Amino acid sequence: MDFITALLEDYTLRTVALGTALLGAVSGALGSFAVLRRQSLLGDAISHAALPGIGLAFLITGSKYPLILMIGAALTGWLATAAVMVVTSRSRIKYDSALGLVLSVFFGLGLVVLTFIQKLPDARQAGLDAFLFGQAASLIERDVVTMAFLGGVALLLLLVLWKEFKLLSFDLEFAQSLFLPVRALDLMLTTLLVMAIVIGLQTVGVVLMSALIVAPAAAARQWTDRLGIMVALSMIIGAGAGVAGSLLSTESSRLPTGPTIVLCVTAVMVVSLMVSPARGILWCRLRRRHRNRQLRQEALLLDLYALAGQHRDRFHAHDESVLIIMRATRASVRKPLTALAERGWVRSSGLAKWSLTQAGVEESQRLMRERAS
């Protein structure tokens, strides 16, 4: 309740929370396509490549107006993307190597430009270095308006071209067979990703922005196999992490908002990786243990069925030591026998002897037919 009260009453906190929520939603939506297309590192390259654009935009215009700086960041980010495409298509350099090369070159150029700006005899350049790690607390109403406008345009274009982007992400060859402008669609989707990145530079910074592109989508992917649901979940996770990071950072004056947002969304991703029903590590391990236990029980049941086949009486009791010899260890016999008895497929005849029941015989025959087919 204290968080809600602070959010409603504090203008600065409300502005920052709204801005970070917008950023998280846009990044989550467009990051879903980057993750599905295995272009997660492209977001990292674009965010680092945006730094020289910010510096050059300031040098050319002398203004720190957010929209001008975002345009500069978008131009160099898009230029870096084009450079990656040219390098990979016209040389033998692989995609990941091209990304690393472009990231390093553009980020180095950005640091040089920022260093040059800081040495200028002018106080107007103060605060530009905040784009390295972000400064969400400095968001004002016009910044949020700019973010909402650019993010709204990006989401609108995503909605209009939804079917084309979906086809591009899952079946490129089929899209080409339909004579869709694949290269133009690829360029458009990359441009939208650039827009999502540049609106978050002031909030999270070039170093951490790639986390907001990848983490919400990676978390959402663990919970669903449907693109629409994945995008919606990714937007919710991104927006929720933005608001949560903003609120948590208000609890301590030494806690930076941008890194806190990244830690929040990373925590959601880790939880999703661990406990999601379909792909969670814990659930997969539990399913594997259950399957192994089931296989041991079936193998032991078939052993009893094979032994029973050597006698006229199908319900002849067999000593447990024989089963231990067949299964190699006592542990691999005692627990499965108990489980089979609970299911009514075997029964104890006393003195560590076990025999099949009628239900056990029928289940053994079913397993034999299943394995034969």
Buried (B, 14 or more C-beta within 10 A) or exposed (E): EEBEEBBEEEEEBBBBBBBBBBBBBBBBBBBBBBBBBEBBBBBBBBBBBBBBBBBBBBBEEEEBBBBBBBBBBBBBBBBBBEBBBEBBEEEEBEBEBBBBBBBEBBBEBBBEBBEEBEEEEEEEBEEBBBBBBBBBBBBEEEBBEBBBEBBEEBBEBBEEBEEBBBBBBEEBEEBBEEEBEBEEBBBBBBBBBBBBBBBBBBBBBBBBBBBBBBBBBBBBBBBBEEBEEBBBBBBBBBBBBBBBBBBBBBEEEEEBBBBBBBBBBBBBBEEBBBEBEEBBEEBBEEEEEEEEEEEBBBBBBBBBBEBBEEEEEBBBBBBBEBBBEBBEEEEBBBBBBEBBBEEEBBBBBEEBBBBBBEEBBEBBEEBEEEEEE
